[in-house]
Amino acid sequence: MKYLAIACHPAKLKGFHYREAFSLLALLILLVPSLYFPALNGPFLFDDTNNIEQNPAVHIAKLSFSALEKAVQRPRPVAVLSFALDYYLHGLSPFWFRTTNILIHICTAMVLYTVLSITINLLFDKNEVRKYRWFPLISAILWAIHPIQVQSVTYIVQRMNSLAGLFLLLSLLCYIRSRLSKSSARKALLAVFCLLLGLLAIGSKPNAAVLPILFILYEWIFLQKSSWKWIGRYLPFLLGALVVLLALSWYFLDGAPLAKLNSWYAKNDFTPIQRVMTEFRVVILYLSLIAFPHPSRLNIDHDILLSTSLTVPPSTALSLAVIIIFLLIGIVTVRKLPLLTFGIFWFFTNLVIESTIIPLDFIFEHRNYIPSMMLIPGIVFCLRRFLKRDTVIIILTVLLTLWSAWTYDRNSAWKSGIALWQDSAEKSPNKPRPHESLAYYLEKEDRDCEALRHYARAAELDPNNPTILNNLGNLNMKTGDFQAALKQYSAALRLHPQYKEALNNMGNALSRLGQHEQAIAYYNKALKLDPNFAKGHTNLANALAASGRFKPSMLHYDRAIELTKNNIEIRYNRSILLLRLNRFAEAEQALQEVVQLKRGFKEAYNNLGVAQEHLNKLQAAMASYQQALLIDPHFKDAQQNLARLENRLNNHQM
């Protein structure tokens, strides 16, 4: 196999074939959406809720500077801005959010094809290039349809990951083009684009900060032909890239990395050394998932045993040994198999932030989106290098078929919250989060008995988790078991006395039992912790009203409305209190605002009629009662009020 020196192959870049590129684009447009179709109409799931569905910064109504500025949130402003634009165009439609993710994934595969095409053209002479002409296209397709990518594409919030991958590859492409350009002006322009795209990658997800190291790897392996002399000559620049990486880390750790790490680890029950040792095994699991991504092995929430030493469990030391062997293979084969070497070092470099000392969750499949970009092509290259052409065709055909089927199957698990977390609870039966999450979605579907079982299992697995106990108490409240709810809230507060949600919920349970004075005490405790706690103000207002203290109740309703703006329930409860205080004109205005916010609110229309009747607006009152009955013809309160009013009018006419 004959490799070329860069000087012998000026920047013609004939490895890129437009016919193949358009063929790839057509294949991806047809194939990828069909494989991801089962999950397209699925709901927002897991962290989608906090980052998109319940994130006011994303919910922009117009494309103004102030709205966009609000959406640009550190440390991932580019990804969050893309969510805001999706919301502006389509509202809270998971279908369109996922469609955007699929388009990003297709674009990323196209850029990967381009980078591989240029790289092959750099490595070989014309005859060898013809031999490997299919390699970029097949590699890009295999990467795009790989089942492990599902979590980065279907899981909407992981657009942070896929966008970072797209901009990272584009930045690398500009770097390569800049290095190969003969024009100084073009070289400088491409360098500027390289920098801007790199910043967009980091702005999508900070783990793209390893980009300078990736430039160095590409430069050394492909442009300098693995020259050790080059490394010695440019060692100051290499150290400079390391300084850039450390500076970015310092920035994202708020200028106090050690303090930040210490504060993070104070909340966890493992040490930095234990995390790093555990990640040895996680990285090997990642490699095995790339090699054999059967849906039965894929999981939204893997359960991984903590490594407390190199021998506990024994696979820790073995995993470290395998990692070292992989790195040694990369070094030894750098001249004979440069694409494999690049794939190996690319893989480990892109895991260095999320799979070392920072105390994130131990394992998530989406972390392989960028690392697998060059590892899969490296493996495909080795297949062609060492096996006969017909054998390679058979292997690749089998992989394309299996991976396509498995990706489709894996997407079926993302069609609903219940399906996703049922799958995880079965695969991680001894981990509390899958049971807690499954219980949450079961409760939303009113499958309360099943939800209770899974909440109870989560509490059994993690008895010191106040959130699980609080959620279990909420479900007890829903099913009417107020005493059981009190027991769960009390247990949560013993673990976390400053837990405002549990304090609030404790008040709710006491209110339902008629113990309003005790409930008021708990609401006040919650509000002392957070004076802007809208739920606390609302529930305190309800309890005060129930105990006959109407004036202070009104003050808390007003404060709750200030904090929540258009919360219909709070506005409605306040209007009912106005009726009880005989402030009918204010009640009428408040109820008109409520029905403007919720047209089908039959109780609000009925009470609007009551207010209007007291104001002697009899025709308006009749119209309000009739509107309530249009919504529900069997609504007894409205029937009685309308009948009484009609009798009153008839008697008046007589």
C-alpha positions in Angstrom: 0.0 0.0 0.0 1.6 3.3 -1.1 1.0 6.4 0.9 1.7 9.9 -0.5 3.5 12.8 1.1 1.4 15.9 1.3 3.8 17.8 -1.0 3.1 15.3 -3.8 -0.6 15.8 -3.7 -1.6 19.5 -3.9 -5.1 20.6 -2.9 -7.0 19.1 -5.8 -9.0 16.9 -3.4 -10.2 14.6 -6.2 -11.3 12.1 -3.6 -14.6 13.9 -3.3 -17.1 12.7 -5.9 -20.3 14.7 -6.3 -22.2 11.8 -7.8 -21.4 9.7 -4.8 -22.2 12.6 -2.5 -25.7 13.1 -4.0 -26.3 9.3 -3.9 -25.4 9.3 -0.2 -27.7 12.2 0.5 -30.5 10.5 -1.3 -29.9 7.2 0.6 -29.8 9.1 4.0 -32.9 11.0 3.2 -34.8 7.8 2.4 -33.2 5.6 5.0 -32.7 7.6 8.2 -36.2 9.0 8.6 -37.7 5.5 8.0 -35.5 4.0 10.7 -36.5 6.8 13.2 -40.1 6.8 12.2 -41.4 4.8 15.3 -40.3 7.5 17.7 -41.2 10.6 15.6 -44.5 11.2 17.4 -43.3 10.2 20.8 -43.5 12.8 23.6 -40.8 14.9 25.3 -38.9 12.5 27.5 -36.5 12.6 30.5 -34.4 15.8 30.4 -36.5 17.1 27.5 -39.0 18.3 30.1 -36.7 20.6 32.0 -34.7 21.8 29.1 -37.5 22.3 26.5 -41.0 21.7 27.6 -40.8 23.6 30.9 -38.0 26.0 30.0 -39.5 29.6 29.6 -36.3 30.8 27.9 -37.0 28.4 24.9 -40.7 29.5 24.6 -40.1 32.6 22.4 -43.1 34.3 20.7 -41.2 36.5 18.3 -37.7 36.8 16.8 -36.6 39.8 18.8 -33.1 40.4 20.2 -34.3 40.3 23.8 -36.1 37.0 23.3 -33.1 35.4 21.5 -30.8 36.8 24.2 -32.9 35.2 26.9 -32.7 31.9 25.0 -28.9 31.9 24.8 -28.1 30.1 28.0 -24.7 29.2 29.2 -23.0 26.7 28.8 -24.8 25.4 25.7 -26.2 28.5 24.1 -26.2 27.3 20.5 -28.2 24.2 21.2 -30.7 26.1 23.4 -31.1 28.7 20.7 -32.0 26.0 18.2 -34.7 24.7 20.6 -36.1 28.3 20.8 -36.2 28.5 17.0 -38.0 25.2 16.8 -40.5 26.4 19.4 -41.0 29.7 17.4 -41.7 27.8 14.2 -43.7 24.8 15.5 -44.6 25.3 19.2 -44.1 22.4 21.6 -44.3 19.7 18.9 -42.0 16.8 19.6 -42.5 15.7 16.0 -40.8 18.8 14.6 -38.1 18.9 17.3 -37.2 15.3 16.3 -37.4 16.1 12.6 -34.8 18.8 13.1 -32.6 16.3 15.0 -32.8 13.9 12.0 -31.9 16.7 9.6 -28.8 17.5 11.7 -27.9 13.8 11.8 -28.1 13.6 8.0 -26.0 16.7 7.6 -23.4 15.3 10.0 -23.2 12.1 8.0 -22.6 14.2 4.8 -19.8 16.1 6.4 -18.3 12.9 7.7 -18.3 11.6 4.1 -16.5 14.7 2.9 -13.8 14.5 5.5 -13.2 10.8 4.8 -13.1 11.4 1.1 -10.4 14.1 1.5 -8.5 11.9 3.9 -8.4 8.9 1.5 -7.3 11.2 -1.2 -4.4 12.3 1.0 -3.3 8.8 1.8 -3.2 7.1 -1.5 -2.1 7.5 -5.1 -4.7 7.4 -7.8 -4.8 3.6 -8.2 -5.3 3.1 -4.4 -7.9 5.9 -4.2 -10.0 4.0 -6.8 -9.8 0.8 -4.6 -11.1 2.7 -1.6 -13.5 5.0 -3.4 -16.5 3.4 -1.8 -15.0 3.6 1.7 -16.2 7.1 2.7 -19.8 6.4 1.5 -20.1 3.1 3.3 -18.5 4.4 6.5 -20.8 7.4 6.6 -23.9 5.2 6.1 -22.8 2.7 8.7 -22.2 5.4 11.2 -25.5 7.1 10.5 -27.7 4.0 10.9 -25.8 2.6 13.9 -28.2 1.8 16.7 -26.1 3.5 19.3 -26.9 6.9 17.6 -30.6 6.6 18.5 -30.1 8.3 21.9 -28.4 11.3 20.3 -31.1 11.7 17.6 -34.4 10.6 19.1 -33.7 11.9 22.6 -34.5 15.6 21.7 -32.3 17.3 24.2 -29.2 15.5 22.9 -29.3 17.8 20.0 -26.6 19.4 22.1 -24.5 16.3 21.3 -25.4 16.0 17.6 -25.0 19.8 16.9 -21.6 19.7 18.6 -20.7 16.7 16.4 -21.8 18.6 13.2 -19.9 21.8 14.0 -16.9 19.9 15.2 -16.6 18.0 11.9 -17.2 21.2 9.9 -14.4 22.9 11.9 -12.1 20.0 11.2 -13.0 20.1 7.5 -12.2 23.9 7.4 -8.9 23.1 9.1 -8.0 20.5 6.5 -9.0 22.8 3.6 -7.0 25.6 5.1 -3.9 23.5 5.5 -4.2 22.3 1.9 -5.0 25.6 0.3 -2.3 27.3 -1.8 -4.0 30.7 -1.6 -3.0 32.8 1.5 -6.3 34.6 1.4 -8.3 31.4 1.2 -6.1 29.8 3.8 -6.8 32.7 6.2 -10.6 32.7 5.5 -10.9 29.0 6.1 -8.9 29.4 9.3 -11.5 32.0 10.5 -14.3 29.6 9.6 -12.5 26.9 11.4 -12.4 29.0 14.6 -16.0 30.1 14.4 -17.3 26.6 13.8 -15.2 25.4 16.7 -16.8 27.9 18.9 -20.3 26.9 17.7 -19.3 23.3 18.6 -18.3 24.2 22.1 -21.4 26.4 22.4 -23.5 23.3 21.6 -21.8 21.1 24.1 -18.5 21.9 26.0 -17.0 18.5 25.4 -16.1 19.8 21.9 -13.3 21.7 23.7 -11.0 18.8 22.7 -11.1 20.1 19.1 -7.5 21.5 19.2 -6.2 18.0 20.1 -8.2 16.5 17.2 -6.5 19.0 14.8 -3.1 17.9 16.1 -4.0 14.2 15.7 -5.1 14.8 12.1 -2.1 17.0 11.3 0.4 14.4 12.7 -1.2 11.3 11.2 -2.4 12.4 7.8 -0.6 15.7 6.9 2.8 14.9 8.6 2.7 11.2 7.9 3.2 10.3 11.6 6.5 12.1 11.8 7.9 12.0 15.3 10.4 14.7 14.4 7.4 17.0 13.7 6.1 16.4 17.2 9.5 17.4 18.6 9.6 20.5 16.4 6.1 21.7 17.2 6.0 20.6 20.9 5.4 24.2 22.0 2.3 24.4 19.8 1.1 21.0 21.2 1.5 22.3 24.7 -0.4 25.5 23.6 -3.3 23.3 22.5 -3.3 21.7 25.9 -3.3 25.1 27.5 -6.3 26.1 25.4 -8.1 23.0 26.6 -7.3 23.7 30.2 -8.4 27.3 29.8 -11.7 26.2 28.4 -12.1 23.8 31.3 -11.3 26.6 33.7 -14.0 28.8 32.1 -16.7 26.2 32.1 -15.9 25.4 35.8 -16.5 29.0 36.7 -12.8 29.9 37.2 -12.5 27.6 40.3 -12.1 24.0 39.0 -11.0 22.4 42.2 -13.7 24.1 44.3 -16.3 23.1 41.6 -15.1 19.5 41.6 -15.1 19.4 45.4 -18.7 20.7 45.5 -19.8 18.2 42.9 -18.2 15.2 44.7 -19.6 16.3 48.0 -23.0 15.4 46.6 -21.9 11.9 45.5 -21.0 8.7 47.3 -17.9 8.0 45.2 -14.5 9.5 44.9 -12.7 10.9 41.8 -10.4 7.8 41.7 -13.4 5.5 42.0 -15.2 7.3 39.1 -12.1 7.1 36.8 -11.7 3.3 37.6 -15.4 2.8 36.9 -15.1 4.6 33.6 -12.4 2.1 32.5 -15.2 -0.5 32.4 -17.7 1.9 30.9 -15.4 2.7 28.0 -15.0 -1.0 27.3 -18.8 -1.4 27.4 -19.1 1.5 24.9 -16.7 -0.4 22.6 -18.7 -3.6 22.9 -21.9 -1.6 22.1 -20.4 -0.2 19.0 -19.3 -3.7 18.0 -22.6 -5.4 18.9 -25.4 -2.9 19.3 -28.4 -5.3 19.7 -31.4 -3.6 21.1 -31.4 -5.9 24.1 -28.1 -4.3 25.1 -29.2 -0.7 24.7 -30.7 1.2 27.6 -31.6 4.8 28.5 -30.2 4.2 32.1 -27.6 1.5 32.4 -26.8 0.1 35.8 -23.1 0.1 36.3 -21.3 -1.3 39.4 -18.9 1.1 41.1 -15.2 0.2 41.0 -13.8 0.6 44.4 -10.3 -0.6 43.4 -8.6 -2.1 40.4 -9.6 -5.6 41.6 -13.2 -4.8 42.8 -14.7 -5.8 40.5 -11.8 -7.8 38.8 -13.0 -6.5 35.3 -11.6 -3.0 36.3 -8.0 -4.0 35.9 -8.8 -6.0 32.8 -10.6 -3.0 31.3 -7.6 -0.8 31.9 -5.4 -3.4 30.3 -7.6 -3.5 27.2 -7.6 0.3 26.9 -3.8 0.3 27.1 -3.6 -2.4 24.4 -5.9 -0.4 22.2 -3.7 2.7 22.6 -0.6 0.7 21.9 -2.1 -0.8 18.8 -2.9 2.8 17.7 0.7 3.8 18.1 2.3 0.7 16.6 0.0 0.7 13.5 0.1 4.5 12.9 2.1 4.2 9.6 0.5 1.0 8.3 -3.1 1.7 9.4 -3.4 5.4 9.9 -7.2 5.4 9.7 -7.4 2.9 12.5 -4.9 4.8 14.6 -6.9 8.0 14.0 -10.1 6.2 14.9 -8.7 4.8 18.2 -7.2 8.1 19.4 -10.3 10.1 18.2 -12.5 7.7 20.2 -10.5 8.1 23.5 -9.9 11.8 23.0 -13.6 12.6 22.6 -14.4 10.6 25.8 -11.8 12.4 27.9 -14.1 15.0 29.4 -17.3 12.9 30.1 -15.6 9.7 31.0 -12.8 10.7 33.4 -12.9 12.9 36.5 -16.0 15.1 36.1 -18.8 13.5 38.3 -21.5 13.1 35.6 -23.7 10.0 35.4 -21.4 7.1 34.8 -22.8 6.0 31.4 -25.0 7.3 28.6 -25.0 5.9 25.1 -25.2 9.3 23.5 -21.7 10.0 24.5 -20.6 7.7 21.7 -22.0 9.9 18.9 -18.8 11.8 18.3 -16.3 9.2 19.4 -17.7 6.6 16.9 -17.4 9.0 14.0 -13.9 7.9 13.1 -13.7 4.6 14.9 -16.3 3.0 12.7 -14.5 4.1 9.5 -11.2 2.9 11.0 -12.7 -0.6 11.4 -14.2 -0.6 7.9 -10.8 0.4 6.5 -9.2 -2.6 8.3 -11.8 -4.9 6.9 -10.9 -3.8 3.4 -7.2 -3.9 4.1 -7.0 -7.5 5.4 -10.0 -9.3 3.8 -11.0 -10.2 0.3 -13.4 -7.9 -1.5 -16.2 -10.4 -1.6 -15.9 -11.2 2.1 -16.0 -7.5 2.9 -19.1 -7.0 0.8 -20.9 -9.8 2.7 -19.9 -8.5 6.1 -20.9 -4.9 5.3 -24.2 -6.1 3.8 -25.0 -8.1 6.9 -24.1 -5.1 9.1 -26.2 -2.7 7.1 -29.2 -5.0 7.3 -28.8 -5.8 11.0 -28.0 -2.3 12.2 -31.0 -0.9 10.2 -33.4 -3.4 11.7 -31.9 -2.8 15.2 -32.1 1.0 14.9 -35.8 0.7 13.9 -36.4 -1.6 16.8 -34.6 0.6 19.3 -36.6 3.6 18.2 -39.8 1.7 19.0 -38.8 1.9 22.7 -38.8 5.7 22.4 -42.5 5.9 21.2 -43.7 6.7 24.8 -42.5 7.3 28.3 -43.9 4.0 29.5 -42.3 2.0 26.7 -38.9 3.7 27.3 -38.8 3.3 31.0 -40.4 -0.2 31.0 -37.6 -1.3 28.8 -35.1 0.3 31.2 -36.7 -1.1 34.4 -36.5 -4.6 32.9 -32.8 -4.1 31.9 -31.8 -2.3 35.1 -34.1 -3.8 37.7 -32.0 -2.8 40.7 -31.6 0.8 39.8 -34.2 3.2 41.3 -34.4 5.8 38.5 -36.0 3.6 35.9 -38.7 2.5 38.4 -39.3 6.1 39.5 -39.5 7.4 35.9 -41.8 4.5 34.8 -44.1 5.2 37.8 -44.2 8.9 36.8 -45.4 8.0 33.2 -47.8 5.3 34.5 -49.3 7.9 36.9 -49.9 10.3 34.0 -51.9 7.6 32.2 -53.9 7.0 35.5 -52.4 3.5 35.9 -52.1 4.2 39.6 -51.7 0.7 40.9 -48.8 -0.1 38.6 -47.3 3.3 39.4 -47.5 2.7 43.2 -45.7 -0.6 42.7 -42.8 1.0 40.9 -42.6 4.0 43.2 -42.5 1.5 46.1 -39.7 -0.4 44.4 -37.7 2.8 43.7 -38.1 3.8 47.4 -37.0 0.3 48.4 -33.9 0.5 46.3 -33.1 4.1 47.4 -34.7 4.6 50.8 -32.7 7.9 51.4 -34.1 9.7 48.4 -36.6 12.3 49.5 -37.7 13.0 45.9 -38.9 9.4 45.5 -40.7 9.5 48.8 -42.3 12.9 47.9 -43.5 11.5 44.6 -44.9 8.4 46.3 -46.8 10.6 48.7 -48.2 12.6 45.7 -49.6 9.4 44.2 -51.1 8.4 47.6 -52.8 11.8 47.6 -54.2 11.1 44.1 -55.6 7.8 45.2 -57.2 9.3 48.3 -54.9 7.7 50.9 -54.0 10.9 52.8 -52.6 9.1 55.8 -50.2 7.2 53.7 -49.3 10.4 51.9 -48.5 12.1 55.3 -46.2 9.1 56.2 -44.2 9.5 52.9 -44.0 13.3 53.2 -42.8 13.0 56.8 -40.1 10.5 55.8 -39.0 12.9 53.0 -38.8 15.8 55.5 -36.8 13.7 57.9 -34.2 13.2 55.2 -34.4 16.8 53.9 -36.1 19.3 56.3 -35.7 22.2 53.9 -37.5 20.4 51.1 -40.0 23.0 50.1 -42.1 20.8 47.8 -42.5 18.2 50.6 -43.5 20.9 53.0 -46.0 22.2 50.6 -47.4 18.7 49.9 -47.5 18.0 53.7 -49.8 21.0 54.0 -51.9 19.7 51.1 -52.4 16.4 52.9 -53.3 18.1 56.2 -55.8 20.4 54.4 -57.5 17.4 52.8 -57.9 16.0 56.3 -59.4 19.2 57.5 -56.4 20.2 59.6 -56.1 23.7 58.1 -54.1 25.3 60.9 -51.3 22.7 60.7 -51.4 23.0 57.0 -51.0 26.7 57.2 -47.9 26.2 59.3 -46.3 24.0 56.7 -47.1 26.4 53.9 -45.5 29.2 55.8 -42.3 27.1 56.3 -42.2 26.5 52.6 -42.6 30.2 51.8 -40.0 31.1 54.3 -37.5 29.0 52.3 -38.7 30.5 49.0 -40.9 33.6 49.2 -41.5 33.3 45.4 -42.9 29.8 45.6 -46.1 30.2 43.7 -47.6 26.8 44.7 -47.0 27.7 48.3 -48.8 31.0 48.0 -51.7 29.3 46.2 -52.2 26.5 48.7 -51.8 28.9 51.6 -54.5 31.1 50.1 -56.8 28.1 49.8 -56.2 27.0 53.4 -56.7 30.6 54.7 -59.9 30.8 52.7 -61.1 27.4 54.1 -60.5 28.7 57.6 -62.4 31.9 57.0 -59.5 34.3 56.8 -60.4 35.8 53.5 -58.3 39.0 53.4 -54.9 37.4 53.9 -56.1 34.7 51.5 -56.7 37.3 48.8 -53.1 38.7 49.3 -51.6 35.3 48.7 -53.7 34.7 45.6 -52.6 38.1 44.2 -49.0 37.2 44.9 -49.4 33.8 43.2 -50.9 35.4 40.1 -47.9 37.9 40.0 -45.6 34.9 40.0 -47.4 32.7 37.5 -49.2 35.2 35.2 -51.7 33.0 33.4 -52.3 30.1 35.8 -56.0 29.3 35.3 -56.5 27.4 38.5 -55.1 30.2 40.7 -57.2 32.9 38.9 -60.3 30.8 39.2 -59.8 30.1 42.9 -59.3 33.8 43.5 -62.5 34.7 41.6 -64.4 32.2 43.8 -63.1 34.0 46.9 -64.2 37.3 45.4 -67.7 35.9 45.1 -67.6 34.7 48.7 -66.6 38.3 49.7 -69.6 39.7 47.7 -67.1 41.6 45.5 -69.2 40.7 42.4 -67.8 43.3 40.0 -64.3 42.1 40.6 -65.4 38.5 40.4 -67.0 39.1 37.1 -63.9 40.7 35.6 -61.7 37.9 37.1 -64.0 35.1 35.7 -64.0 36.8 32.2 -60.2 36.6 32.2 -60.4 33.0 33.2 -62.8 32.0 30.4 -60.6 33.9 27.9 -57.7 31.7 28.9 -59.8 28.5 29.0 -62.8 28.5 26.7 -64.2 25.2 27.8 -64.2 25.9 31.5 -67.9 25.2 32.4 -67.5 26.0 36.1 -66.0 29.4 35.3 -68.9 30.2 33.0 -71.4 29.1 35.6 -69.8 31.3 38.3 -69.5 34.1 35.9 -73.3 33.9 35.5 -73.7 34.0 39.3 -71.6 37.2 39.5 -73.5 38.8 36.7 -76.9 37.8 38.3 -75.8 39.6 41.5 -74.9 42.6 39.5 -78.4 42.5 37.9 -76.9 41.8 34.5 -79.6 39.2 33.9 -79.3 38.7 30.1 -75.5 38.4 30.4 -76.0 35.9 33.3 -78.4 33.8 31.2 -75.8 33.7 28.3 -73.1 32.5 30.7 -75.3 29.7 32.1 -76.2 28.7 28.5 -72.5 28.7 27.6 -71.8 26.3 30.5 -74.5 24.0 29.3 -73.2 24.1 25.7 -70.0 22.7 27.1 -71.8 20.1 29.3 -75.6 19.8 28.8 -75.8 17.7 32.0 -74.0 20.2 34.2 -76.6 20.4 37.1 -75.4 23.6 38.7 -75.8 25.5 35.5 -79.2 23.8 34.8 -80.5 24.9 38.3 -79.1 28.4 38.0 -80.6 28.9 34.5 -84.0 27.5 35.6 -84.0 29.8 38.6 -83.1 32.8 36.5 -85.8 32.0 33.9 -88.4 31.8 36.7 -87.2 35.1 38.0 -87.5 36.7 34.6 -90.9 35.2 34.0 -92.2 36.4 37.5 -90.8 39.8 36.8 -92.7 40.0 33.5 -95.9 38.9 35.2 
